[in-house]
Amino acid sequence: MKILLATDGSAHAEYAERFMANLLCQENSSIDLNVVSVSPSPDLHLIGAKFPTAVLDAVDECRQASQDVLDAVASRMKSRVCSIGESLLDGHAATAILEQIEESKPDLCVVGSHGWTFSERVFLGSVSNQVATHSDCSVLVVKPRENVLDEVRCQTILIAEDGTGSAVKALSKLKEHCNSQEIQVRLVSVVQNTFSVDPLMPEQFAGMQLREVEDKRTRLATLANQFRSDWKDIAFEVRSGNSVTREIIESANESEADLIVVSSDPKSLLKRVFLGSTGLGILHRSPCSVWIER
């Protein structure tokens, strides 16, 4: 698996590195890792224009600090991956990371979340939010539960199964790279209440909803049996509610999940920006890390 790890040297970025390492990078794993960091200023020596010495020194110091972050991550991770590379990028962080994703085509991009509130993300934006929204590859946004950075924990993974096949894809990826015998898996599927759609025909919709519940329960049971031997513990549940996002978040809280895996709706960029998706809705409200499978 090719992974792009974006880091800025902050405490949340270092937590994302440790979470990724514990989850996916066992000793001598088959991971090809590219670590990237973004400097706000380009290398002025390459521009050709003359700049004051003080300006050159300040920019060089800033870029060296970013390079030191890359070197430190590479040193910590080199024994846990098959190969490792470093990329010092320039410009706006989210834009530079997305351009690197387009160029290198990783299977997964890992970024840390700084734990901003929903309103801060809406009005100010965040790197993790922009990467998760616009990236063409799967994205792991690492967010510690209750913003506790001291202990890296990944004991329970909740997989939101939506019938698209993403759950099977994610389980297969995780099984290949993580120590699955130490992790509990919870498969969750949600049936939206149909009474809110047309309250004038409750009996008809109730019958449809019950059939959908049974169909989803059968599908989850089959999926659990398929992967049962690969995991320490695997269980499933079908929930009903008016909001898929709310039900997934409540299930994650009840199970004290450390990671939620969701699929991203195959919508156009315009629809993702203005309409949102279940995957991005869960990302914004999740109490823990979120893997968006694409």
N, C-alpha and C positions, 0 to 999 in steps of 0.2 A: 504494500500500500504506500502511495506517495502522500506525505503529509506536509502541509505548509503551516509552520508555527509562527504567528505574529507576536512580537514582544516589544515592549518599551522599557523593560527593566523595572517596572513598578511591582508593588507587592501582589497585585491582582494578576499581572502577567506571569510572575514567578509561580503563583498558585496554579495558573492554567498549565504551565509547563509540568509541574509535579503531578497534576491530575491526569494529564495526557500520558505521562510516563508510567504512572501506576496502572492506568486503565489499558493502555495499548502496547507499551514498549517494555516487554520482558527482556531479560538479558539476551543479547545477540538476536534480536527480533529481525523480521524481514522488512522492517519499515525503512523507507527512504525519506529522510527528513530534510527539509529546507527551512532554515530559520531566517526570518526577515525582521528588520527593524527599519523605521522610517526617520530620516533626518529632515527637519523642516527646511533646511537650506541645501542647495546643490553644492558640488565641489567647485568653488570659485576659481580654482587654479586652472580648470579646464575651459573656462569661458573665454579667456583671452583678454579680457578687459583688465585695466589696472584698478586695484582696490587699495584703500589705506591698509597699512600693516595691522592696525588694531582690528579692523573688520575681518581680515583674513585669519588672524589668530583666533578671534571669537568663533568664527565658523568652523575652523579646524578643530577647536576644542569640542564644539558641539558634535561634530561628526565622529570624532575619536571616542566620545562617550557612547555614542550609538554602536560603534564598532566593538568597544569593550563589552557591551551588553551581549552582542552576538557571540563574541569569543567565549564569554563565560557560559552561555547556554550550550554552545557546541562542546565545550570541555566536559560539562556535566552529562550530556546526552550521548557522547560518541560511543560509549560501551554498550548502549542499549538499543542501537539501531544498526541497520545494515550499511547505510551510507549517510553522510551528513554534509550539507552545504550551507553557505551563509550568503545573504543578499542584503546590502545596505541600500535602501531605496531613498528617493527624494520626494518632497512635496507633501500634499495633504495625505494623512495616514490612510484613511479609508480608500481614497482613489488609488494610491500607490499599491496597496494590498490587492485591490480588485484587478488592477492591471497585471500584477504579478501572477495572480490566479489564472487570468486569461492566457498569459504567456506560458506558464509552466504546467498548467492543467493538472493540479493535484487531485487526489481522490477526496481529500478532507482538508479543510482549513480550520485551525484551532486558534481562537482568540479569547482573551479574558474579558469579563464584564466588570466594570467598576462599580456596579451596584447602584446606578442612578435610578431615581424614581421614574415612573411612567411619564409624568409631565415634563421632567428634564429631558427625557429622550425625545419627546414630541417637539419641544421648542428649541432644544439645543442640538439634538442629534447625538449619536455616539458611534465610535468606530465599529464596535461589535454589531450594533443594530444595522448599520449601513452594509457591512459585509454580509451579514445574515440575509438581508433583504435582496441584495443585488448579485450575490455570488452564484455562479453556475454549478459549483461543486457543493458537496455536503459540507456543513459547517457545524463545528462543536464550539458553542459559547459556554465557557466555564464560569460558573457562578457558585461560590461557596454558600452552603446553607447558613442562613442567619449571618452572613458576611464574616464567618469565622475562618481566618486564614491560617491558623496554627496547625490544624489537623486536616490532612487530605484523606477523604473518605469516599469510597465508591463500592458500597456493599449491595445496594439495591438499584436496579435499573427498571424503569417503567417504560414500556413500549406501547405507544398509542397505535393500535391496529385499525386501519381505515379501509381495508380491502384492496389497496392499490399494489400490494406486494412489497411495500417498503419495509414492513416488519420482518419479513423473511430475509430481505437484503441486509438490513441492519444486524439482525441476529447472526447471520453468516459472517459478516465482517468482524463483529465483536468476538465471536467464537474463535476465529482464526488468530486473533492477536491478543486477547486478554486471558487472564487466568479464570476461566469460566466456572471452575469448581469452587470458587470462593465468592461467587456473586449470585444474588437472588434476582430473578426476572419476574416482573409482573406484566402480563399482557392485558391491556384494557381497550375495550371498544365501547363507543357511546351511541345510543339510539336517541335521537332528538324527539322530544315530546311532540306529537302531532296535533294535540288539542289546541295548541297555540296557533296552528295554521288555519284550522276551520272548526271553531267550536260548535257549529251547527250540525256536524256529522260525527259526533264523538264515537259512536259504536263502530262505524266503518273504519275510522282511523285507529281505534283501539285494537281491532283485529289485525290490521296491517302492522301496527307497532309490535304486537306480541309475536307475529311471524318473523319480523325483522330481528327481534331479540333472540329468538330461537336459532335463526340462521347465523347470527353473529356468535352465539355461544358454541354452535357446532364448529364453526370455522376456527375459533380460538382453541377449542379442545383438540382439534386436529393439529394445529400449529404447535401447541404445547407438547403433544405426544411426539411430534417430529423432532423437537429439540430437547426432550426431557433428559436424555442421557448426557447431554453436553453441559448442563448447568447444575450448580449445587441445588437449586430449588427453582421451579418454574410453576407459576399459578396464573389464573386468568379470571377476569370478571367482566360482565357486561353491565353498563350503567345506563340510566335513562335521565334525561334532563332537558331543559330548554336551551342550554348552551354547551356545545362540545368542549370549548375551552375551559369553562368553569368546572365541568365534571372531571376533566383530566387533571386540573390543578388540585381539586379536592382529593382525588385519588392519590396524587403525589404526596400531598400533606399527610394523608392517613397512613400511607406505607412508608413515610419518611424516606422517599426516594432521593438518591444522590444524582440521578441522571434521568431525564425524560428524552425519549427518542420519538420524533414525529416526522411525518413526511411533509414536504412543502407542496402546496397546490401547484399544478403545472399551469400557472397563469402567466400572462404577459407581464412585463415590467410595469405597464400602466395600471393593470388590475392589482398587482401586488402593492403598489404605492397607495392607490386610492381606495381599494376595497379591503386590503389586508388578506390574511389567510389564517386558518386555524393554527398552522405551525408558528407563524409570527406572533399571533395572539398569545400562544402559550409561552413563547420566548419572553414577551414583555411582562408576563405576570408570574412566571415560574419562580418557585422558592429555591430552585437548584439549577444545576447545569442542564443545557438543552442541546441535543444533537438533532440538527435538521437534515434529514436524509433526502438527497436529490438524485 
